[in-house]
Amino acid sequence: MKIMGLDIGEKKIGIAVSDIDEKLAIPLSVIDIDNKITYNLKKLIETNGIKTIIVGMPYTLRGEMGQQADK
C-alpha cells in the first residue's frame, strides 16, 4: 500500500508518496491550487496506486497551530 502526504499552502500543494513498504516519503510534485486541483490530485492518486492520504498540520516552531491551520 502507498501513502500520499499533502502539504497544503496558500497557492500550492506539496505532494510526497511513500515507498511500497511505507517507510520513506519521497517528494513527488507540487501542484497549483486552481480549478484543476481535483483532476490533478485524482490523476496522481490513480497513477501512483495511492490507498491512503495524509494531510499535514501546519505547526509553528513553538509547536502551536499556525495561520494556515486555521484556514
Secondary structure by P-SEA (a helix, b strand, c coil): cbbbbbbccccbbbbbbbcccccbbbbccccccccaaaaaaaaaaaaacccbbbbbbbbcccccccccccc
